[in-house]
Amino acid sequence: MTGILTDHDLRVHVLAEGSSPRIALAQIKHDRLVTVQSDETIYEAMLAMLRNNVHHLPVLHRRRPVGVVHLSDIVRYETQSSLYLVSNIFHQPSVKGLARLIPDVRAAFVRLVDEGANSRMIGSAMSTVGRSLIRRLIELAEEELGPAPIPYCLMANGSMARDEQTVVTDQDNALILDDRFNPGEHDGYFFELAKRVSDGLNACGYPYCTGGIMATNAKWRQPLSVWKCYFEEWISRPDPERLLHSSIFFDLDAVYGDERFAEKLQDLMAIRASESPRFLAALARNALGRTPPLGFFRTFVMEKDGRQRNSIDLKRRGTAPMVDVIRVHALAIGSRSQNSFDRLDDIERARILPAGQADKLRYALEFIAMVRIKHQAHDLRTDHSPDNNIEPENVSDSERHNLKEAFQVLSNAQKFLRYRYPMPIR
């Protein structure tokens, strides 16, 4: 794709200049071409229009044009308040200004719940807000540090990469650097950049990752060639630590910089994982570590001690193990999708599950996610700190019944993993 011609171009570069209508299109000067990828969200398209002051966005699928989105398309889907929040992020002159937006972010979350948005819409919206904060933090950092000495890509991992964030989340990020990276010459710059992003996110309500999955960790601030070796090693020689890293880093998305670096890792992952039955079998067994909270006779099994005693952690015992199950199937078929619902669409088309199973997984994931989301929104409305834990006695009879059904779907899906991905005989 080389350009886009709009009515504005005709007015300014043809009519206003008195040019002949026979002028070649190549002679009409264009500013930098602004595009959006087909798998990006309405929020991402809105952000691109706001940042670049354009009303038309060519839509690309892996760099091939597939359509055009206009500002009027965006307006039909977005409320004025959502538009304001995303725009306001990029008008903040400091980290303190961004941190002051925390109440607005939470209010937007509650508003989406009140308006009846589903988990996919809410996850996408909150992930876009998170990406916008990262991008603005990088811009603020580069204003002080100067431009990066070599190309790089900051990638998000986990729920942000999957477009599945809520208001209860920590930060998972890493830096992919150009292979010209020289630690002695360049690492000081990129450590400082990573530190400013990580500290800024913490100030904005995204706590530091307790597992150290942040670009401030030198292990996760490496050139592309090293990242490729990481991925190859995790797939070819799976052990508990490597499987843990696979579960984290195999959900990845470019947030800022050269997106091609992240795309190359996505391609490598999709190809190599699908060709590695031993890795898939090991990852499938690893996905059985977190079981749904159902006991004998379909009674809830609740936390036994600690601050969350007599409650159910809907992330640790619900959405997270569901995401793990879906990821295994997606890697098995070479899917490059990151969002769990997109992955389920790919899995259904590949026909590797029994008939109707993909629909059951969609229902279960959506229901568990929405109970979790509504619980967090209720906490915010009542001025409580939002979390992932619910007390079954505070849930309606119908919701308790449907939660049990959803957990049973998850339990059956985990059992199917053992059957679908047996450990190869040496």
N, C-alpha and C positions, 0 to 999 in steps of 0.2 A: 504494500500500500504506500502510495507516494503523496497523497493529499486529499483534501475535501474541499468542494466548492459550495458555498452557501450564498443566499441572497445578499448577505452583507458584502461578500467579496465582489459580487456583480456591481453593487452600488458604489463601493469605494474604489475598486481597481479598474472598472470598465466605464460606467456611466460618469462618475465624478471626474475621471481623467480624460474623458472624451475619446476613449479607445475604440477601435473598430470592433464590431461583434465577431469579426473573423480572426481575432487574436487567438493564438494558441493558448491552451490552458496552462502550459508550462511557463508562460510568460507572466502569469498572474502570481505575484509574490504571496507567499503564505508565511505566517508566523510558525513557530514550532508546532508540529502536529500533535494534538492531544487525543488519546484513545483510551478505551476501557476494555478489559478482558470480559468475555462472555460469562465467565463463572463468578465475576465480581457482583456485588450487591447494588441495589438501588442507592444505598447510602454511599457506596464508593463512587458511583457515577455522579451523584449529587456533589460529593466532595471535589471531584475533578472539575466540574463546571464552576463551582465557587472559586476554586484556587486559580483557575486560568481564565475566568471571565469569558466562557464560551457557552453557547446555547445548543450546540450539536456535538455529539460524541460518536465517532465510528466505533463499532463494537467488533472486537477481534476474538477469534478462537485460535489460540496458539499461533498468533501473528497473522492469521488469515482473516480478511474482513467478512463479517456475516450479517451486518446490519448497522443501523444508525438509531441512536436514542436522542430525543429532543427534550429541552427543558420542560415543555408542557407534559411530557410523559412522566417526568419526575414529580411535577406538581400534583398530578392525579393521585400519587401514592404517598406523598409525604406531607405531614402536617407542618405548619409554620414553626412550631416549637422544636421539632426535630431538626429542621433546616437551620434554625438559629443555633442549636447546641453544637452541631458539627462545624458550622462556620465560625462560631465563637472560639473554638479551640485554637484556630489558626490566627486569631487576632490577639492572643495573649502574649505579652512581651516577656514573660518570665515563668519560672516554675511555680512561683507563688500564685501567679494568676491562674495557671492551670489547676493548681490544687483547690482554688476557690470554686471550681466548677463541680466538685464532688457532689454537692446537693443537687445540682442540675442533672447530673448523670443518673443519680438515684431516682429523681423525679421522673425522668424520661422512662426509666425501667418500669416504675409503678404505673405510669400512664399507658404504656404498651399493654401491660397486664389488664388494666381496667378497660381498655378498648377492645379486648378480646383477641389480641394477637396470639398466634400459636408459638410453640417453643422455637421453631425454626426462624420465624421473623424476629423474635426477641433475641435469640442467640446471635443472629446476623447483625442486628442493630448494635448490641453491646460490643461485639467484636470490632465493628467499624469504629465505634467510639475509642476503643483501646488502641487500634491501629493509628487513629488520628492523633492521639496523645503521643504515641511513640514518634510519629513523623514530626510533630511540632517540637518535641524534645531534641530530636536530632538536628532540626533546623537551628534551634537556639544554641546547641552545642557547636555546630559548624560556624555560626556567626562569631563565636569567640575563639575556637580552635583553628579556624581556617578550613579550606577544602581538604578532603581526604587525600593522602599522598598516592593512593592506588584505589582502583575500584573495589567495592565491597557490597555485600547484601546483608542487612539485618533480617533474620528470619524469626518468626514467631513459631512456637510449638504448642502442643496441647490444645486446649479449648479455643483459643484465639485462632489458631490455624484451621480448626474445624468449623469456625463460625458458630460456636456453641457456648459462648461466654454468658455468665450471669453476673450479678453484682458481688458474688462471693468467689473470688479467684485470686491466684497469685500470679507472678510473672514467670514465664518460661521463654527465653530468647537466646539467640546465639548469633555469631558473626561468621559469615563466609567471606574470605578475603581472596583477592586475586593471587594467582600463583607466583607473582613477582614479590610477594610478601617477604620482607627481610626483617626478622625480629628486632635486630639492633637499630634499624632505621625507622621502622613503622609501628612497632608494638606499643610504644609509649602513647602515640596518638590514639590508637584504637582502644587501648585500655581506658584512657580518659573519656573517650566517646561513650564506651559501654558503661562506665561508672555514672556519667551524667544521665544517661537514659535510665539506668536501674534505680538510681537515687530519685530521679524525677517521678518514675512510676510508683515508687514506694510512697512518695509525698502525695500522689494522686489517688491513693487507695488501692494500689496493686502491690501487696507485700512482697518482700524478697522471697525467692524460692528457697524453702528450707533444704532442698536437695542440691542447691548450688547450680541449677540449670539456668545460668545467666551468662551473658557475654563477658561479664567481669571475671569469670573463671577462665583462665588461660586455655584450658582444655577445649572450651567451646568458643574459642576465638582463633580460628585456624584457616589456612588457605584451602581452596576447593579440593586440591589433590589430597590433602590430609582427610577432609571430610569423606571423600570417596573411599579412602582406605578404612575409615571408621565403619562406613556402611557395609563394605565388603566383609570386614572382619565380623561384624555383628551377625551377618547372615550366614557366613560360612562356618563360624565357630561359636554357635550359641551356648552361652552359659547364663546363670541367673543375672549377673550384672549386665551382660550384653543384651539380654532379653528386656531388662528394665529400660535400657537406653533405646532399644528399638521401639518400645511402647510409647516412649516420649517423643523421640525425634522422627518417627515415621508418620507423625502428623506435623506437617511443616508448610509454611506459607511465607513468601517474600513480603516484607512490610516496607522496606526502604532500600533503595540502591539498585544494583543490577539484578533484575529478576531472573536472568538466565542462569545464574549460579544455583538458585533454588530449584529451577526447572530441571537442571541436570541431575540433581540429587533425587528429585521425584522420579525421573526416568530410570535412573540406576536402580532405585528401590523397587519400582514396579516390575522391572525386567528380572532382576536377580532373585527377588523373593519368590516370584511365581515359579522359578526354575529350581527351587531349593526345598524339596519335601521334608528334609530333616529340620530345617529352620521353621517351616510352617507347623510341623508336629510339635516342636519345642515351644513355639509361641502359643499354640493352641492350649497346651498344658499349662503354660504360664497364665493364660487367661482364666483358668479355673480357680485361681487363688482367692478371688473375692466372690463369694457366693451370695445369692439373694437371701434376704432375712426371712426365710420360711422354714418352719420346723415340721414335725409330724402333725398330721391332721390339718395342715395348711394354717398353722398358727404363726403369728409374727415372732421372730427371734430378735430381741432388742438388746441394745448395749447394756452390759452388766455393771460397769463401774465408770468412774470419772464424772466429769461435769455433765456429759450427755447421757447419763444413766436413764434407762427405761425409755429410750428414744431409738429411732431408726435413722441412720445416716443415708439419705437418699442418693448422695453422690457415690460414696464408697461402696454401698451395697446395691445400688441401682443403676444409675446412668453410666458410671465408670466401667463396671463389668460388661454392660451392654455395648459400650463403645469398643471394648477389647474384643468381644466376639465378632462384631461387624468388621473390625480392622483385619482380623485374620482372614476372613473370607475375601475381603477386598484385595489384600495382598496376593492371595492365591490366584485371583483372576487377572492380576496385573492392572487393577484400577488405579488411575491417577487422581481420582477424586479424594478430597479431604473431609468434606462434611459427611456425617454419618448417614443422613438421608440420601445424599447423592450416591454414596457407596452402596446403599441398599438397592437403589435403582440399577446400578451396574451389576450387582450380585443377582438381582432378579432376572436381568437380561441374559446373564451367563447360565442360568438354570442349574445352579449347583446345590440349591436347597429344595426340599420337598415342596410340592405345590402349596401355595398359600402361606408358606412360612415367612416370606419377606414381609407380607402384609401384617402378620402377627408381630413381627419385630418392630415394624413402624409404629403400630398401635402402642406396644409396650413402652418403647422409648419415648414417644410423645406423651403418654400419660404420666409416666414417672417424672419426666422432665418438667411437665406443667405443675404437678403437685409440688415439686421442689421450688419452682419459680413463684408460684402463688404463696407458698409459705414465706419465701424471702420478701415478697411484696408486702405481706401482712406484717412482718417484722418491721419493715421500714415505716409503714403507716402508723404503727404503735410505738415508734421511737425506740425499738429494740435493735440490737446489732444483728444483722441477717446472718443465718447459718444454713447448713444443709440438713439439720436434724428435725424430725417431726415426732410428736407424741401421738400414737394411734388413737388415743381417746379424744384427741382434739380434731379428728378427721371424721367426716360424715360416714354413715353406714355404707352408702353407695361408693364413696371413694375408697373405703377400706376393702370392699369387695373387689373393686376394679384394680386396686393396688396388688391384691393377692393374685388376681388373674395375670397382671403384667409381670409380677415376679415369677410366676409359674412358667410363662413364656420364656423368660430369661433362663430359668433353671433347665428347661428342655433344650434351649439353644446351646447351653454349655455342655450338656450331655452329648449333643450331636457332634460337637467339635472332636471328641475322642474318636468317634466313628469315622468322621470325614477326613481326619488328618492323622492316621496311625503312624507311629514311629517306624521308619524304614529299618529293615533288618540289615545289619552290617554285612 
